[in-house]
């Protein structure tokens, strides 16, 4: 949207002020007849003169021309008909078919095919009125204003100018056209003292690559500040922004959104929601806070990411990077997680979780000092857990498998954990089952240690284990298992987000 949309609209409005037959009317001024081809007086019709042919009046510095007129000597009112023209030097020229001046009410009215021109503007209407007492100029029944200087065209059903407050009003079906933008609204109001414009009712502003809709708003031309309210929506080629109120400063390039914030990127196919949003155009970053969450639409699934605050910026290649903190929660049909903070890069679909991160995948719980998730084509490809890595999975209702080490790399196939590589100080404890039974039962416990451990899983169950470099293993039959070791397992399934509501925290 052009910075000067409403400034241009105001320039157009200025022509209303000179619709008065005089801009400096005084109550003791009267009409003076300069000439007429025929001058008639009929006493039977009252104290009235009828003027015909090349009639010319002078009124407070303005000259009035017409084909015929009636001049009422007692009231000093007059009516002018046919080819009415009013001129005030090079200031303006107005034409119409009928004109009436009522000295008592101080109202001047021009009707039918009215055209008012000054050096920059042209107003066309069929009814133009000016009240010298209230100092209100108005047109009704439709009007069109064209700005030759700015190539703008404004149309509305009614237009007003109140000179005492220096306020302009356009009402009903207001349309402002320019080669660069189009504004449609129910009411457009402007005050020339404050230089603030207000638009009321359903309003659309269509510019080069940007469309705006709101149901009330304002523009401060001095501060170059905009505010759009009530169902405000800003749509560009690749994004949609919604909010209860949207504010933007053209001077600082800072924008803010309040209430029911929604930002949708149609190119990258994601959406951010929250209670409040902020955007810094110069620094090229934004944030959303308050019940904030991001929705990333994938090919066959959807990733929800929630946190107290979501912040985004662009890297040197203008690719988005998102930061979430604190109280981060993730939900995807095949993966859930939580941490204190998170970084998500759209360029390589990488999620990095920091400070007490937990990741759940099917029946497995994964923890460590930090967790990095790599995705490919919308699916988890692999993950890397740095320091104190630990994977826990349920063997049955009371027992848990456990594998830990310094670092862990997990490999996925169709979003299911397929292989796990533990590097450094590897330890494992898992419960093999008797798969020949109709309902497999735990037959014992395998405990092992090795510098590096490799696990192969099928349907989230350990199918094969390889211990690399100085391995040692011990098998304990089910009857000899010390059940107290289960109390050491920190299974945190009650913290697992299982829906969008859990992510948002509402």
C-alpha positions as CSV (number, residue, x, y, z in Angstrom):
1,X,0.0,0.0,0.0
2,X,1.3,3.4,-0.9
3,X,2.5,5.6,1.9
4,X,0.4,8.5,0.7
5,X,-3.0,6.9,0.0
6,X,-4.8,9.0,2.5
7,X,-2.7,12.1,1.9
8,X,-3.9,11.9,-1.7
9,X,-7.5,11.4,-0.6
10,X,-7.2,14.5,1.5
11,X,-5.9,16.6,-1.5
12,X,-9.0,15.4,-3.4
13,X,-11.2,16.4,-0.5
14,X,-9.9,20.0,-0.5
15,X,-12.0,20.9,-3.5
16,X,-15.1,20.6,-1.4
17,X,-14.1,23.7,0.5
18,X,-14.4,25.9,-2.6
19,X,-17.8,24.6,-3.5
20,X,-19.2,27.5,-1.6
21,X,-20.0,30.5,-3.9
22,X,-17.5,32.2,-1.6
23,X,-14.9,31.0,0.8
24,X,-15.1,34.1,2.9
25,X,-18.8,34.8,3.1
26,X,-20.0,37.7,5.3
27,X,-23.6,38.2,6.3
28,X,-23.7,41.8,5.0
29,X,-22.6,40.9,1.4
30,X,-25.2,40.7,-1.3
31,X,-25.4,39.9,-5.0
32,X,-24.6,42.7,-7.5
33,X,-26.0,42.6,-11.0
34,X,-23.4,43.6,-13.6
35,X,-25.4,43.0,-16.8
36,X,-28.2,41.3,-18.6
37,X,-29.6,41.6,-22.2
38,X,-33.2,41.9,-20.8
39,X,-34.3,43.0,-17.4
40,X,-37.9,42.7,-16.4
41,X,-39.9,43.7,-13.4
42,X,-43.3,42.3,-12.6
43,X,-45.0,43.9,-9.5
44,X,-47.7,41.2,-9.5
45,X,-45.1,38.6,-8.7
46,X,-43.6,40.5,-5.9
47,X,-40.4,42.5,-5.6
48,X,-38.6,40.4,-8.2
49,X,-36.5,41.0,-11.3
50,X,-36.3,38.6,-14.2
51,X,-33.0,38.7,-16.1
52,X,-32.5,37.1,-19.6
53,X,-29.5,36.7,-21.9
54,X,-25.9,36.9,-20.9
55,X,-26.7,37.5,-17.3
56,X,-23.7,38.3,-15.1
57,X,-23.5,38.8,-11.3
58,X,-20.7,39.6,-8.9
59,X,-20.7,38.1,-5.4
60,X,-17.7,38.7,-3.1
61,X,-15.1,38.4,-5.7
62,X,-16.7,35.6,-7.7
63,X,-18.4,36.2,-11.1
64,X,-21.6,34.3,-11.9
65,X,-22.9,33.8,-15.5
66,X,-26.2,32.2,-16.7
67,X,-28.8,32.4,-19.4
68,X,-31.6,33.6,-17.1
69,X,-32.1,34.5,-13.4
70,X,-34.6,35.7,-10.9
71,X,-33.3,38.3,-8.4
72,X,-35.5,39.0,-5.4
73,X,-34.9,42.6,-4.3
74,X,-36.3,42.3,-0.8
75,X,-34.6,39.1,0.3
76,X,-31.6,39.5,-2.0
77,X,-32.0,35.8,-2.9
78,X,-31.6,34.8,-6.5
79,X,-32.1,31.8,-8.8
80,X,-29.9,31.2,-11.9
81,X,-30.8,28.8,-14.8
82,X,-29.1,27.3,-17.8
83,X,-25.4,27.3,-18.4
84,X,-24.7,28.5,-14.9
85,X,-21.0,29.3,-14.4
86,X,-19.1,30.7,-11.4
87,X,-15.6,31.8,-11.7
88,X,-13.1,33.3,-9.2
89,X,-10.1,34.3,-11.2
90,X,-7.8,31.4,-11.8
91,X,-8.8,29.8,-8.5
92,X,-11.7,27.7,-9.6
93,X,-14.6,27.4,-12.1
94,X,-17.9,25.8,-11.5
95,X,-20.7,25.1,-13.9
96,X,-24.3,23.7,-13.5
97,X,-27.8,24.0,-14.8
98,X,-29.5,25.6,-11.7
99,X,-28.3,27.7,-8.7
100,X,-30.2,29.0,-5.8
101,X,-28.9,31.4,-3.1
102,X,-31.0,31.8,0.1
103,X,-29.7,34.8,2.0
104,X,-31.8,34.0,5.1
105,X,-30.6,30.5,5.5
106,X,-27.2,31.3,4.1
107,X,-27.4,28.2,1.9
108,X,-26.2,28.1,-1.7
109,X,-27.4,25.1,-3.9
110,X,-26.1,24.1,-7.3
111,X,-27.9,21.3,-9.2
112,X,-27.7,19.2,-12.4
113,X,-24.5,18.4,-14.2
114,X,-22.4,20.2,-11.7
115,X,-18.7,20.4,-12.5
116,X,-16.2,22.2,-10.2
117,X,-12.6,22.6,-11.3
118,X,-9.6,24.2,-9.7
119,X,-5.9,23.9,-10.7
120,X,-5.6,20.3,-9.4
121,X,-9.1,18.8,-8.9
122,X,-12.4,18.3,-10.8
123,X,-15.6,17.5,-8.9
124,X,-18.7,16.2,-10.8
125,X,-22.1,15.8,-9.1
126,X,-25.8,16.6,-9.6
127,X,-26.3,18.3,-6.2
128,X,-23.9,20.6,-4.4
129,X,-24.8,22.6,-1.3
130,X,-23.0,25.1,1.0
131,X,-24.3,26.4,4.3
132,X,-22.5,29.6,5.3
133,X,-23.7,29.4,8.9
134,X,-22.6,25.9,9.7
135,X,-19.8,26.2,7.2
136,X,-20.6,22.8,5.8
137,X,-20.2,22.0,2.1
138,X,-21.8,18.9,0.8
139,X,-22.8,16.9,-2.2
140,X,-25.3,14.0,-2.3
141,X,-26.8,11.6,-4.9
142,X,-23.3,10.6,-6.0
143,X,-20.1,12.5,-6.7
144,X,-16.8,12.0,-8.5
145,X,-13.5,13.8,-7.8
146,X,-10.5,13.5,-10.1
147,X,-7.1,14.7,-9.1
148,X,-5.1,15.7,-12.2
149,X,-1.9,16.1,-10.1
150,X,-2.0,12.7,-8.4
151,X,-4.0,10.7,-11.0
152,X,-6.5,9.8,-8.3
153,X,-10.3,9.3,-8.7
154,X,-12.6,9.3,-5.7
155,X,-16.3,8.5,-5.9
156,X,-18.9,8.4,-3.1
157,X,-22.7,8.8,-2.6
158,X,-22.2,11.7,-0.3
159,X,-19.4,14.1,0.6
160,X,-19.0,16.8,3.4
161,X,-16.6,19.4,4.5
162,X,-16.9,21.1,7.9
163,X,-14.6,24.2,7.8
164,X,-14.9,24.9,11.6
165,X,-13.3,21.6,12.5
166,X,-11.5,21.3,9.2
167,X,-12.9,17.8,8.8
168,X,-13.8,16.0,5.6
169,X,-16.3,13.2,5.3
170,X,-17.0,10.8,2.4
171,X,-20.0,8.5,3.0
172,X,-21.5,5.4,1.3
173,X,-19.7,3.4,-1.4
174,X,-16.5,5.4,-1.1
175,X,-14.0,4.3,-3.8
176,X,-10.5,5.8,-4.2
177,X,-8.7,4.7,-7.4
178,X,-5.1,5.1,-8.3
179,X,-2.9,3.2,-10.8
180,X,-1.0,1.8,-7.7
181,X,-3.9,1.0,-5.4
182,X,-7.7,0.9,-4.9
183,X,-9.5,1.8,-1.6
184,X,-13.2,0.9,-1.0
185,X,-14.9,1.8,2.3
186,X,-18.2,2.9,3.8
187,X,-16.9,6.1,5.4
188,X,-13.6,8.1,5.0
189,X,-13.0,10.9,7.4
190,X,-10.0,13.3,7.5
191,X,-9.0,16.2,9.8
192,X,-6.6,18.7,8.2
193,X,-5.4,19.9,11.6
194,X,-4.3,16.6,13.0
195,X,-3.7,15.2,9.5
196,X,-5.3,11.9,10.6
197,X,-7.6,9.9,8.4
198,X,-10.2,7.4,9.7
199,X,-12.0,4.8,7.6
200,X,-15.1,3.1,9.0
201,X,-17.2,0.1,8.0
202,X,-15.9,-2.7,5.8
203,X,-12.8,-1.4,4.1
204,X,-10.6,-2.9,1.4
205,X,-7.2,-1.5,0.2
206,X,-5.7,-3.2,-2.8
207,X,-2.2,-2.3,-3.7
208,X,0.7,-3.7,-5.7
209,X,1.0,-7.2,-4.3
210,X,-0.8,-6.4,-1.0
211,X,-4.5,-6.5,-0.1
212,X,-5.9,-5.1,3.2
213,X,-9.3,-5.6,4.8
214,X,-10.6,-4.2,8.0
215,X,-13.8,-2.7,9.5
216,X,-12.2,0.3,11.1
217,X,-8.8,2.0,10.8
218,X,-6.8,5.1,10.8
219,X,-3.8,6.8,9.2
220,X,-1.6,9.5,10.7
221,X,0.1,11.2,7.8
222,X,2.4,13.2,10.1
223,X,3.8,10.1,11.8
224,X,3.2,7.8,8.8
225,X,1.4,5.5,11.1
226,X,-1.4,3.0,10.2
227,X,-3.8,1.1,12.4
228,X,-6.3,-1.5,11.1
229,X,-9.0,-2.9,13.4
230,X,-11.8,-5.3,13.6
231,X,-11.3,-8.4,11.5
232,X,-8.1,-6.9,10.0
233,X,-6.5,-9.0,7.3
234,X,-3.4,-8.2,5.3
235,X,-2.8,-10.5,2.3
236,X,0.3,-10.5,0.1
237,X,1.5,-12.9,-2.6
238,X,3.0,-15.3,-0.2
239,X,1.4,-14.5,3.2
240,X,-1.7,-13.8,5.2
241,X,-1.8,-11.7,8.4
242,X,-4.8,-11.5,10.7
243,X,-5.5,-9.9,14.0
244,X,-8.0,-8.0,16.1
245,X,-5.8,-4.9,15.5
246,X,-2.8,-4.3,13.2
247,X,-0.5,-1.3,13.6
248,X,2.4,-0.3,11.4
249,X,4.9,2.6,11.4
250,X,6.2,3.5,8.0
251,X,8.9,5.6,9.7
252,X,10.4,2.8,11.8
253,X,9.3,-0.2,9.7
254,X,7.8,-1.7,12.9
255,X,4.5,-3.5,12.9
256,X,2.4,-5.0,15.8
257,X,-0.6,-7.2,15.9
258,X,-2.9,-7.6,18.9
259,X,-5.5,-10.3,19.6
260,X,-6.1,-13.6,17.7
261,X,-2.9,-13.2,15.7
262,X,-2.6,-15.5,12.7
263,X,0.3,-15.4,10.2
264,X,0.2,-17.8,7.3
265,X,3.0,-18.4,4.8
266,X,1.5,-19.9,1.7
267,X,4.9,-20.5,0.0
268,X,6.5,-22.4,2.9
269,X,3.2,-23.8,4.0
270,X,3.2,-22.9,7.6
271,X,1.0,-20.9,10.0
272,X,1.8,-19.1,13.3
273,X,-0.9,-18.2,15.9
274,X,-0.8,-16.3,19.1
275,X,-2.1,-13.4,21.2
276,X,0.4,-10.7,20.1
277,X,2.8,-10.3,17.2
278,X,5.7,-8.0,16.4
279,X,7.7,-7.3,13.2
280,X,10.8,-5.2,12.6
281,X,11.2,-4.6,8.9
282,X,14.7,-3.1,9.1
283,X,16.1,-5.9,11.3
284,X,14.0,-8.5,9.4
285,X,12.7,-10.4,12.4
286,X,9.4,-11.1,14.1
287,X,7.9,-12.7,17.1
288,X,4.6,-14.0,18.4
289,X,3.8,-14.5,22.1
290,X,0.9,-15.6,24.2
291,X,-0.5,-19.1,23.5
292,X,1.7,-19.0,20.5
293,X,2.2,-22.0,18.3
294,X,3.3,-22.9,14.8
295,X,1.6,-25.3,12.4
296,X,3.8,-26.8,9.7
297,X,1.8,-28.5,7.0
298,X,3.7,-31.5,5.6
299,X,2.9,-33.8,2.7
300,X,1.1,-36.4,4.7
301,X,1.1,-35.0,8.3
302,X,1.1,-31.8,10.3
303,X,3.7,-30.6,12.9
304,X,2.5,-28.4,15.8
305,X,5.1,-26.5,17.8
306,X,4.1,-24.4,20.8
307,X,6.0,-22.1,23.2
308,X,5.6,-19.0,25.3
309,X,7.3,-17.1,22.4
310,X,8.0,-17.9,18.8
311,X,10.7,-15.7,17.1
312,X,11.7,-15.9,13.4
313,X,14.5,-14.3,11.4
314,X,16.1,-14.8,8.0
315,X,19.6,-16.1,7.4
316,X,21.9,-14.6,4.8
317,X,20.1,-16.5,2.0
318,X,16.7,-15.2,3.3
319,X,15.6,-18.6,4.6
320,X,13.5,-18.6,7.8
321,X,14.9,-19.8,11.1
322,X,12.4,-20.1,14.1
323,X,13.3,-19.9,17.8
324,X,10.9,-21.2,20.4
325,X,11.2,-20.6,24.2
326,X,10.4,-21.4,26.9
327,X,8.0,-24.3,27.6
328,X,8.4,-25.8,24.1
329,X,6.0,-28.6,23.1
330,X,5.9,-30.6,19.8
331,X,3.1,-32.8,18.4
332,X,3.1,-34.8,15.3
333,X,1.2,-38.0,14.8
334,X,4.3,-40.1,15.0
335,X,6.5,-37.9,17.2
336,X,6.0,-35.7,20.3
337,X,8.4,-33.8,22.4
338,X,9.1,-31.0,24.9
339,X,12.1,-28.8,26.0
340,X,12.9,-25.4,27.3
341,X,14.0,-24.0,24.0
342,X,14.1,-25.0,20.3
343,X,15.5,-23.9,17.0
344,X,13.8,-24.9,13.7
345,X,15.5,-24.2,10.3
346,X,13.2,-24.5,7.3
347,X,16.2,-24.6,4.9
348,X,17.1,-28.1,6.0
349,X,14.0,-29.1,8.1
350,X,16.2,-29.4,11.2
351,X,14.8,-29.1,14.8
352,X,17.3,-28.6,17.6
353,X,16.0,-29.0,21.2
354,X,17.9,-27.6,24.2
355,X,17.6,-27.8,28.0
356,X,16.0,-31.0,29.3
357,X,14.7,-32.1,25.9
358,X,12.4,-35.2,25.7
359,X,11.3,-36.9,22.5
360,X,8.7,-39.6,22.2
361,X,8.5,-41.8,19.2
362,X,5.9,-44.6,19.3
363,X,6.8,-46.5,22.5
364,X,10.3,-44.9,23.0
365,X,11.3,-42.0,25.2
366,X,14.6,-40.3,24.2
367,X,16.5,-37.7,26.4
368,X,19.9,-36.1,26.5
369,X,21.6,-32.7,26.9
370,X,20.4,-31.7,23.4
371,X,18.4,-33.4,20.6
372,X,18.7,-32.6,16.9
373,X,16.0,-34.0,14.5
374,X,16.7,-34.1,10.8
375,X,13.7,-34.5,8.4
376,X,13.5,-35.3,4.7
377,X,10.5,-34.8,2.5
378,X,8.3,-34.3,5.6
379,X,9.5,-37.4,7.4
380,X,12.0,-37.9,10.2
381,X,15.2,-39.1,8.7
382,X,17.5,-39.3,11.7
383,X,18.2,-37.8,15.1
384,X,21.3,-37.0,17.1
385,X,21.4,-36.8,20.9
386,X,24.4,-35.1,22.4
387,X,25.7,-36.1,25.9
388,X,23.9,-38.3,28.5
389,X,21.8,-39.9,25.8
390,X,19.1,-42.3,27.0
391,X,16.4,-44.3,25.2
392,X,13.7,-45.9,27.3
393,X,10.9,-48.1,25.9
394,X,8.2,-50.2,27.4
395,X,8.8,-53.9,27.4
396,X,5.5,-54.7,29.1
397,X,3.2,-52.9,31.5
398,X,5.7,-52.9,34.3
399,X,9.1,-53.2,32.7
400,X,11.2,-50.8,30.6
401,X,14.1,-51.4,28.1
402,X,17.0,-49.0,28.5
403,X,20.0,-48.0,26.4
404,X,22.4,-45.1,27.2
405,X,25.7,-43.7,26.2
406,X,27.6,-40.5,25.6
407,X,26.1,-39.7,22.2
408,X,23.3,-41.4,20.2
409,X,22.3,-41.4,16.6
410,X,18.9,-42.8,15.6
411,X,17.8,-43.7,12.1
412,X,14.2,-43.7,11.0
413,X,12.3,-45.4,8.2
414,X,8.7,-44.2,7.5
415,X,8.9,-42.2,10.7
416,X,9.6,-45.3,12.8
417,X,12.9,-45.7,14.7
418,X,14.7,-48.5,12.9
419,X,18.4,-48.4,14.1
420,X,20.2,-46.8,17.1
421,X,23.9,-46.2,17.3
422,X,25.3,-45.5,20.8
423,X,28.9,-44.1,20.8
424,X,30.9,-43.9,24.0
425,X,30.2,-45.6,27.4
426,X,27.4,-47.7,26.0
427,X,25.1,-49.5,28.4
428,X,21.9,-51.5,27.8
429,X,19.2,-53.3,29.7
430,X,16.4,-54.9,27.8
431,X,13.9,-57.7,28.2
432,X,13.8,-60.3,25.5
433,X,10.4,-62.0,25.0
434,X,9.2,-65.4,23.9
435,X,7.8,-64.5,20.5
436,X,6.6,-68.0,19.9
437,X,3.8,-67.5,22.4
438,X,0.4,-66.2,21.3
439,X,1.0,-63.3,23.7
440,X,4.8,-62.8,24.0
441,X,6.1,-62.9,27.5
442,X,9.3,-61.5,29.0
443,X,11.7,-64.4,29.6
444,X,14.6,-62.5,31.3
445,X,16.8,-59.5,31.2
446,X,19.9,-58.8,29.2
447,X,22.4,-56.3,30.6
448,X,25.5,-55.2,28.6
449,X,28.2,-52.7,28.3
450,X,30.4,-51.7,25.4
451,X,32.1,-48.6,24.0
452,X,29.7,-48.6,21.1
453,X,26.3,-50.3,20.8
454,X,24.1,-50.8,17.8
455,X,20.4,-51.8,18.0
456,X,18.1,-52.9,15.2
457,X,14.3,-52.5,15.8
458,X,11.2,-53.9,14.2
459,X,7.9,-52.3,15.1
460,X,9.6,-50.5,18.0
461,X,10.9,-53.7,19.5
462,X,14.6,-54.7,19.7
463,X,15.2,-57.3,17.1
464,X,19.0,-57.5,17.2
465,X,21.9,-56.0,19.3
466,X,25.5,-55.5,18.4
467,X,28.1,-54.6,21.0
468,X,31.3,-53.1,19.5
469,X,34.7,-52.9,21.2
470,X,35.2,-54.9,24.5
471,X,31.6,-56.0,25.0
472,X,30.3,-57.7,28.1
473,X,26.8,-59.1,28.6
474,X,24.9,-60.8,31.4
475,X,21.5,-62.6,31.0
476,X,19.3,-63.0,34.0
477,X,16.3,-65.3,33.9
478,X,12.9,-63.8,34.7
479,X,12.7,-65.5,38.1
480,X,15.9,-63.9,39.3
481,X,15.3,-60.3,38.0
482,X,15.5,-57.6,40.7
483,X,12.3,-55.7,40.2
484,X,13.6,-52.7,42.2
485,X,15.7,-51.6,39.2
486,X,12.4,-50.5,37.5
487,X,12.1,-47.7,40.2
488,X,15.1,-46.1,38.7
489,X,13.4,-45.5,35.3
490,X,12.2,-42.0,34.8
491,X,9.3,-42.6,32.4
492,X,7.6,-39.2,31.8
493,X,4.7,-40.3,29.6
494,X,2.3,-38.0,31.6
495,X,4.2,-35.0,30.1
496,X,3.7,-36.2,26.5
497,X,1.6,-33.8,24.4
498,X,-1.0,-35.8,22.6
499,X,-3.0,-33.1,20.8
500,X,-2.9,-29.5,19.6
501,X,-4.6,-28.4,22.8
502,X,-1.7,-29.9,24.8
503,X,0.7,-27.9,22.6
504,X,-1.1,-24.6,23.0
505,X,-1.7,-25.1,26.7
506,X,-5.4,-23.9,26.6
